[in-house]
Amino acid sequence: MSQPNPVTESEPRQRMSVRPEWMIVLVGGLLRLAYLGLLTQTPLWEYFRADHAFYKAWGLSIADGQLSPGHVFEQGPLYAYWLGAIYSCVGDLDWIVISIQMLAGVHLGCLVYWIGRRIGGEQLGFWAGLLTVVYGPLLYYEGLIMKSWLSPWGTAAACLLTLQLFDCVRGRDNGTQSTDWRGLILLGGLAGVLTGLLCLVRESHVLMLLPIAGVIGLGLKTLSRLARLGLIAAAFGSCLLVTLPATVHNWYAGSQLVWVTSGGGEVLFMGWGPEATGYYQNPSFVRPDPFLEHEDFRLEASRRLGRPVTYTESSKFWTRTAISEATTHIPRSLDLLVRKAVILLNDYEVPDSDFYSVAQRVHPLLAWLPTFSLLAGIAVVGLCVGLLIDRRFIIPISFAAVHVATVLITYNFSRFRLGLMPFVCLFAATGACSILRGTAGGPNFLRGFPARLMMTVTAILISLWSWMPPPAFQEMEFAILENEFLEKLEERKPYYEQASALTLEQEGKLDSADAAFELGIAWLNALQTFRAESWLKRGLQIDPGHADCWFYLGVIHARRGEFKEAGAAFRKAADYDTENADVYANLGSVQFHLALSGHLTLAERQERLEQAKVSYRRGLEAEAGNTACRQGLQAVEYLLAESSESNAK
């Protein structure tokens, strides 16, 4: 098949006073500088909820020297350890973390440029890279304390290495086939390393080994079979080597053979269970909180199996249940599959712990940046045209297909689609160049006006379809959730300003535990639990017997699902304030939650429920009408009666 050569390598650089890479870096860098500066002035700044709070808390604990969570990994560990390394070097400074992530976003634009240049020349690469650095959702996720930015960056880098490996063997770089085996193995091994790192973000990235192996096995037939097997082994082996520390950790921390995390079965069940909708949505028995949801899954697995379960047993149970649901109800499964595909191709950024649509209303830059529907139609055109003009387009298409497959296997939300977007930008640039100046290769009819007009009409129609509301938008109540989130942000804003002003006033002259406590409460009201925790701990350094500091420190730990730490803090509060019913109510609640663990035997669960019962009764002795203690005691007595019946059976 003919190869495109719209321009020579030197032509554009003779016409441009600045190299295309530097133009992409300049635009991407200035945009990110402006975005970060404005972000700090919005109520989104330092607002951590759900997964964001989970990873920040994990990163801070690593920086404090707690290198293991003490159990099998429940979520991908790479980002947490990356955060921990930064926090240990510079302290709790999120603007530094976000700045590094934004530099990676600029580098992502360069990666896409290099992919495009290899396949279609300088102009294609430039526009693809430029689209990447100005694409709104990519920039938005770079500005969060969240792992999402790693997926597009790592996928694009692995694709570039695979493409470079293909070109070296086929002699495209210098006109001769490469016989530098160390160089070829290095390229294959690095692609495997990147895949392994991304598996430490989310295990479904292991599917990236398929396009890598496919390119080596099917695209490099000029090599001997043994040589191709060696390159595939280098990629697979390096991937496994990178993930080995996580596997070893899980074995020593939980005495269970878990590759990276124990949450795979839970994700599958959410994608195919009886309550699945195609969107991210927790089952009714699971609280939508990363600190709690994994334990809820284990508790439900334990209830259904009638025995305690380990992390591995719970994941396997939900995997079997998901497969059973998907294969037993074939028509429903097919309907779900189609719905997932339609949602994936829709402009709406499906929320989980963040709302891109709200961020567009809060941050003045995001409303002006391109979103999915603007690129969708022209990207479909570019994908089809690319296949006709250069078969190497199969390589980025196959990497894009990995991310499509992960969504179809699981469910939709914005972060799962993010890894697909560098390739959508590449395909969109291909479509735009083909429409505006025609193709330099492929069938002759693609250069004519009728074909280019048809491409334009097709792109517009697909983009309009993508812009329409997604399936079940009203039923999912996304608009209501967005407004509630926006209201919470607006309510937070004056509290954040008040806490910031109080901090400036007190910094350097803090001399009492009461003053530190006041600052802790101010930051707690501003929904910034990490700063609140820091001030409460400073108060306890001044006065270890400050009961209110202990109490609210327990509240913070409980909100994060750190129930053992919360229980210890509430006990300390009870030691110094023996007549506070709220302390006993919260201590009983923590003990109640500790009883709801899927790995406990019936006797162990009853023991913890009895402890909660004692705490609630102590609270009622202090304040006979305390509602939280009365309701908690009723819940405990109900579960104890239920446990006694199960024990009798």
N, C-alpha and C positions, 0 to 999 in steps of 0.2 A: 504494500500500500504506500502511496506517495507520502512524503514527509513535508510538513509545513516549514517554510523558511521565509516568512514575510519580510524579514530584514536580517541583515548579517549581524554578528555579534558587535562589530565595531560601529556600524552605522548610527544607531541611536546615540551612542556616547559621543560621536563627533558632532551631532546636532544639539545635544544637551550640555549645558554648562555644568550641571550637577549630575552625578551618577544617580540612577533611579532609586537605588537602595537608600541613599541619603535623603532623597525627596520624601520617601515613605517614612523614614525615621523622623524627619523634620515635622511632617504633618501629624504623625502619630504622637510624637513627643509633645508638641505644642497643645494638641487636643487633650492629652492626658494631664498636662500641667494645669490647664484651665479647668478640667473636670474635677481634679482633686482639690483645687483651691475653692471651687464652688461647693463641692461635697461637704467640706468642713463647716459650711454655713447653713446646711440643711438639717432637719431633724433626723435624717438617715444616719448622720455621723455618730459613730460609737453606739449604734443601736444593735444589740446582739440578741437574737432570738433563735430558738430551735437549733438547727445544725450549726449556725454561726457561733452561738454560745457554747455548744458542745465542743467544737474544735478549739475555740479560744481557751476554754477551761482546761482542755487536755494539753494544749501547748504550754500554758502557764505552769501546769503541774510538772511537765517535763523539764521546763526551765528551772523549777524549784528542786529538781533532783529525783523526782518520782518517775523513773524511766519506764516503768511498766504499770498498766492499770490494775494489775493483780489478777487478771483473768484473760480469757481468750479475746482477741480483738473482735469488736462488734462492728466497727466501721474501718474503712481503709486508713492505715496508720501513717502513710508517707507525709501528708500535709501537717499532721499534728507534730511530728518530729522536726519537720522543716520550721514550723512556727516556734517550737521549743528552742531550736538552735538560735534563731534570730532574737527571741526574747532573752535568752541567756547572755547574749552579746550586748544588746542595746537597751534591754529593759522592755517594759510594756508600752511600746511606742508603735501604734498601729499604722501611723502615716509612713513609717519606714517599710513595714510589711507591704502595704498597698503600693508604695512607690516601686518596690522590686517587682511586684506582680505586674504593674503597668509597663515596666521595662521589658518584661517577658512578652507583654501584649504587642509592643513595638517590634520585638524580635519575631513574633509570630507573623507580622506583616512581611518581614524580610523572608521568612521561610516560604510563605505562599508565593512571594515574588520569585524566589529561586526555582520553585516547582514550576510556575508558569513560564519562566524564561526557558527552562529546559525543554518544555513541551512545545511552546508556541512562540517563543521569541520575547524580546525586551518589552514591547508594548503590552502584550498579554500579561506578562509578569508584573509590570508596573501597575496596571489597573486592578489586577487581582490583589496585589499587596495593599494598594490604596483602599480598596473596598474593605479589606480585612481590618485595617487600623481605624476606620471610621464607623464600623458596624456597631450599632448601639448596644445590643445585649452583651457582646464580647467585652466592651469597655465597662459596662455596668458590673459584670461579675469580677472583673479585675479589681474593682473598688470595694469588694466585700472580703471580710475575713472568712474565706471559704475556699475549698479545694477546686472549684469548678474550672478555673482558668488552666489548670494543668492538662485537662483532657484535650482541648484544641491544640495547645502548644506541643504536647508530646506526640499526638497523632500526626500532625503536620511534619514534625521532625522525622518520625519513623517513615513516613511516606517519601520524604526527600531522600533519605538514605537508601530506601528500596529502589527508587527511581535512579539514583546515582549508581547503585550496584548493577542494575539492568543496563544502563548506558555504558558502563565500563566494560562489561562482558561483550556487549554488542558492538563495541568500538565507536560509539557515538561521540565520545569526548575528544578523541584525537585521531579518529579514523582507523585505529588498529585495536584489535581485541586485547584486553588486559590479561597478562599472565602473572601479575603480582598477586600470588595467592594470599599472602599476609594481608594485603590491602583489601581483597575481596572478603576474607574472613572477618576482618575488622568491621567492614560495612555491615555485613550480616549480623555480627555479634552486637554492634551498637544498636541496630534496629531491634534486636531482642532485648537489650538492656532497657531501651525506652519502653518497650511493651511491658517488661517486668515492673518498671517504676509505675506505669499507669495501672497495672494490676494492684499495686499497693494503694492506689486511689479508689479504684472500683474494679472488681475482679472480672467483670464482663469484657474488659479490654484485652483479655487473653485471646479473644477472637481476632485480634490484629495479626496473630501469627498465621492465620489462614491466607490473607493476601501476600504476606511475606513469603510463605512456603509456596504459594501458587506461582508467584513471579519467578522464584528460583527453579521450581520443578518444571513448569510449563513454558516459561519465557526464555529460559537460558539453556535450550537444548543443544547449543553448540558446545557446552561443557559435557564431560562424561557423567554418567549416572552417579558414579562414586563421588565426583566433585560436587554435584548438586546436593547429594545427601549430606556431604560434609558441611556445606553452607547452611542447609536447613538445621542440621544439628547444632551449629554455632548459634543460630538465632534462638532455637528452643532452649538450648543449654544455658545461654546467658540470661534468658528470661527466668528460668527456674532458679539460677544462682542468685539473682537479684531479690527474688521473693523468699529465698531460703531463711533469712533472719526472722521473717514474720512467722514462718512455719515452726522454726525452732522455739521462738518465744511462746507460741501457742501451746507447744508440747510441754514446756517447763512451767508455764503459768497455769495451765488448766489440765495437764496430763491427757490432752486430746489431740489427735492428728487433724488439725485444721490448717488448710493451705494458707489463707490470708485472713478471712473473717468468717464469722459464723452466721452471717445474715442473709446468705444467698437464698435459702428456702423461703424466708419471710418475704423477700422481694418477689419471688415467683408467685407466691400465694396472693399477694396484693395485685399481681397482674392477671391472675386467672381464677381467683376464688369467687364464691357466689356473689360477693358484693363488688366485684371489679367493674369499673366503668370505662377503662381506657385511660383515665387520669390517675395521678397520684392521689390515693384516698385510703386512709387506714381502715381496716375492718372495725366493726362496732365494738369488739372486745379489746381494742388497742387504743391507748391514749396517744394523740398525735404529738409526741415529744420524744426526741432522740435519746433523752436521758432515761425514758421509761418504756418506750415501745418494744425494745428487745426483750425485756423482762416480762412484759405483758404477753408476748408471743410464747415465751417459755412456760408461763403460768397456764395459758390456754392449752398448750400441747400436753402439759402435765395433767390437766383436768380431763382431757379427752382420752389420754392413755391410761389414766388411773394410777400413775406412779411418777416419782421425780424424774426429770430429764436433764441431761447435760446440754451444753451449748450445741454440740454436734448432733445429738439425738433430736433436739428441737428443730434444727435446720433440715435434717433428713426427713422428719415427719412432715414439715410444711412443703418440702419439695414433692414428696409422694402425694400429698393432698392436692397440691396444685396440678400435678400431672393427671391425677384422677379426675379432677373437675374439668380440665381441658379436654380430655379424651372421652369422658362420659357424655358431655353435652356438646357434641360437635357443632350443631347449628349456632349455638350461642358463642362458641369459641371462634367460629369464622366471622360472626358479626363483630365480636370484640376486635379481631385482627384488622378488619376493614376500618372500624372506628379508630383504632390506634393510628393507622396510616393516615386517615383524614385529619386527625388532630395534629399529627406530626407535621403535616404540610400546611397547617393553618398559621396565620400571622400571630395569634395569641400566644404569649409566653406563659405557659401553665405554671401557676405558683405552687410552692410548697411552704417554705419558710420565708419567702420574699415575694414581692409583687413588683414586677418590672413596670406594669401599667401605672402603679402608684408612683414609682420612682420617676416616671416620665412627667408626672404632674408636679413633683416636688423639686426635681433638679432641672434648671433651665436649659441645659444643653441636650438632654436625652430626647426631648420632644422633636428636635431637629435632625436627629441621626437616623440613618436607614434601619428598617426592621425587616423581618423575614419576607413579608408579602411583596415588598419592593424588589427583592432579588429573586423570588421563587420562580416567576414565569420565565424570565430571561436566563435563569440558571438551568431550567429544564431544556430550553433551546440550546444553550451552550453545551450541556451534557451530550445531547444527541449529535450536535455538529462535531464536537470533539472526537467522538467515536469514529466519525466518518473521515476525519482528516489525519488522525494519528492514533494508532492502536495503543500507544503509551498512556492515553487517557484512561485506559482500563485500570491503571495502578491507583490514581487518586479516586476513581469511582469505587474500586474495591474497598479502599479504606473508609470512604463515606458509607458504603453499604454495611460496614461493621456497626456503625452508630445507628443506622436505620434498624438493623437486626436487634440491637440491644433494646431499643424502644418497643419493637413489636413483641419481643419475648417478655418484656416487663410491663411498663406503662409509660405514659407521657408526663414529663414536666420539664420546665425550661432547661434545667441543668443537664438533663440527659441528651438534649438536642445540641448542646453547645459544641461538642466535639465534631459535629457534622459541618459547622458553619465555615471553617476555612475553605472547605471544598465547594460549598455553595458559592462563596465569593469567587473562587477560581472559575467555576462553571458560568457564573454570571458575567465575569469579565470576558470569557470566551464567547458567550452569546452576544454581548454588546459589540465586541470587535468584529464579529462575523456580520452583524447587521449593519454597522456603520461603514465598514471598509471591505466587506466580503472576505471570504476565506482565501488563503494563499495555497491551499492544498485540498485534496479530496475531490469529489465529483465536480464537474464544471458547472452543473445547474445551481450549485450553492452560491455562485458568484453573481447570478442574475438578479434583476430587480424583483421578479415575481417571488422567488424563494426568500429574499430578504424581507419582502412585505409580509409573506406568510409567517415568517419567524416573528416579526413585530406583533402581528395580530395574535398569534398564539401566546406570546409572552404576556401581552396585556390581559387576555382572557384568563390565563392561569393565575396571574397576580390578583385580579379582581376576585376570583373564586377563593383564593387563599385569604383575602382580606375579610371575607364574610365571617360572621360569628361561628365558632366551632360547635360541634355536636353537643347537645345538652348543656349549653352555656347557662340558660336560665335555671335548669334543674340543679346544677352544681352551685348555684348562688354565688358565682364569682364576683358579680358586681356588688353584692351586699358585703362580701368579705373584703373587697377592695376599699369600700367606703369605711368600714370599721377600722381597717388598718390605717387609713389616712387620718381618721379621727384620733386614733391613738398616737400617731406621730405629732399631730397638732397639739394634743394635750401635753405631750412630753416636752415640747419646745420650751415653754416658760420654766419648767422644772430644771431643764438642762442649763439654761442661762443662769438661773438662781444658784444652782450647785457650782457652776464655774466661777461665778462672782464670789461666792462664799469661800471657795478654795483659794482664790487669789488673796482674799482678805486674811485667811488664817495661815496660809503657807509661811513657814519660817518662824511663827510665834505660837505654835500649838503647845499648850502647857497643861491641858487637862483631858481626862478621858471623856468628860461631857462634851467638850468641843469636838473631839474626834468622832464621838457618837452622832453629834449634830450633822457633821459632814457626811458620815456614812448614810444617815437617813435621807439627806438631801440627794445624794447620788442614787439611792435606792428608789426614791420618788421619780428620778430622771431615767429610770429603767437601765441604769448602768451598774449592774451588780458587781462587776469586777473592781471598779473604783470604790464602791461601797464596802466591799469586803476588805480592801486595803486599809481604809480609814478605821473600820471597826477593829481590825487587828492592831492598828497603832494605838487605839484606845485601850485595848487589853494589855499592851506593853506598858502603858502608863499605870493602869489600874487593873490587875488580873481579876479582881472581884466585881467588875462592872457587869451586873446582871443583864442590863439592856443590850450591851454589846454582844454578850454571849447569845442572847435570845435571837437577835436579828442575824447574827452569823449563822445560827441554826436555820433560820428561814431561808437564807441564801443557799445553803447547802441542800436543803430540801427541794428547792425549786429546780436544782440541777440534778435531782435524783441521787445525790450523794447522801443516802439515808444513814449510813453508819457515822459519818462525820456530823451530820445534823443531830443525830441522837446524842453524841458526845457533847455537842454545844448546848443542847437543851438541858442535859443533866447538870452541866456547869451552871446554867442559869437558875435551875431549881435549887442548887446548893446555896446560891446567894440570895434567892428570892423565893422562899419556901411557900408563900401564900398566893402566888400568881397562878390562877387557874389556866390562863392562856399558855403558860409554859408547859403545863401537864397535858393540855389539849394537843399541842404540837408534838410533844414527846410521844403521846399515845398514837398520833397519826403516823409518825415515823416508824414506830414499832409495828403498826398495822401494815404499812407498806412493806417492811422487811419480811413480814409473814407471807406476803404475796409473791414469793419467789418459786419459780418452777423446779428448782433443784432440791427443795426441802422435802423431807419425809413428812408424813402426816403428824407424827409426834413432834417433830421440830416446828412445824407450822403452829400446832396447838400451843406449844411453849411460848412462842413469840406473841401469839394472840393473848395469852394470859398476861404477859408483860404489858401489853397495850391496855388490857382491862384494868390492871392495877393503876396505871398512869391516869386513865380517865377517871377512876374513882377518887384518886388523890385530888384531881382537879375539882370534882364535885364537892369534896370536903372543904376545899378552899372557897368555892363559889357554887352554891347549890343550884343556881339557875343557869349555869354556863351551857349555852346551846351546843357548842362544838363538842364538849365532853359528853353530853347526853346522847347526841346523835352518833358519836364515835363508839360509845358503849353499846348502843343498840346494834350497830354494825358488827362489832366484835362478838357479841353474844349470838347473833344470827349465824356467823361463820363457825363459831365453836359448836353450836347445835348441829350444823350441817356436817362438820368434821366428825362429830360423835356418831352420826347416822352412818357415814361412810365407813367408819371404823367398825361399827357393829355389823355391817354387811360383809 
